[in-house]
């Protein structure tokens, strides 16, 4: 048997849950799905994608050799003469 209950937050009380338990058998399985009202996204997806494309054009990916010495690169970045 499958039953759907639609409750508001304030209606979900310990007393209501106890009443529900009285109608269930010991091997019953309860699945609870909570939904919330749709909220506007904080970001416009089209603007985010446009910004991402612009960033990729300004700073395209670069290939580096597999045998690069990363410690040497870090040392060169932080070498006193670079500041």
C-alpha positions in Angstrom: 0.0 0.0 0.0 1.2 3.5 -0.8 -0.1 6.7 0.8 0.9 10.3 0.2 0.6 12.9 3.0 1.1 16.5 2.3 1.8 18.5 5.4 2.9 22.0 6.2 5.9 22.4 8.6 3.8 23.3 11.6 1.5 20.3 11.0 4.4 17.8 11.4 4.4 17.1 15.1 5.4 14.3 17.4 1.7 13.6 18.1 0.9 13.2 14.3 3.9 10.9 13.9 2.7 8.7 16.8 -0.8 8.5 15.2 0.8 7.5 11.9 2.8 4.8 13.6 -0.4 3.2 14.9 -1.5 2.5 11.3 1.7 0.9 10.2 2.9 -2.7 10.6 6.3 -3.5 12.0 7.9 -4.2 8.6 6.5 -1.0 7.0 8.9 1.3 5.2 8.4 5.1 5.3 10.0 7.3 2.8 9.9 11.1 3.5 10.5 13.6 0.7 10.8 17.2 1.6 10.3 19.9 -1.0 10.6 23.6 -0.7 9.2 26.4 -2.7 11.2 27.3 -5.8 13.6 30.2 -5.2 15.2 32.3 -7.8 18.7 31.3 -8.5 21.4 33.6 -7.1 23.1 33.6 -10.5 21.8 33.8 -14.0 23.1 30.7 -15.8 23.5 32.5 -19.1 25.6 35.2 -17.5 27.8 32.6 -15.7 28.4 30.8 -19.0 29.2 34.0 -20.8 31.7 35.0 -18.1 33.2 31.5 -18.3 33.6 31.8 -22.1 35.2 35.2 -21.8 37.6 33.9 -19.2 38.6 31.0 -21.4 39.3 33.4 -24.3 41.4 35.6 -22.1 43.3 32.8 -20.5 43.2 29.8 -22.8 44.4 26.4 -21.5 48.0 25.6 -21.9 49.7 22.3 -22.4 52.7 21.6 -20.1 55.1 18.7 -20.6 54.6 15.6 -18.5 58.1 15.7 -17.1 57.9 19.3 -15.7 59.7 20.0 -12.5 56.9 21.7 -10.5 59.3 22.6 -7.6 61.5 24.5 -10.1 58.5 26.4 -11.4 57.4 27.3 -7.8 61.0 28.4 -7.0 61.0 30.6 -10.1 57.7 32.1 -9.2 58.8 33.0 -5.6 62.4 34.0 -6.5 63.2 37.4 -4.9 63.9 39.1 -8.3 60.3 38.4 -9.4 58.7 40.8 -6.9 
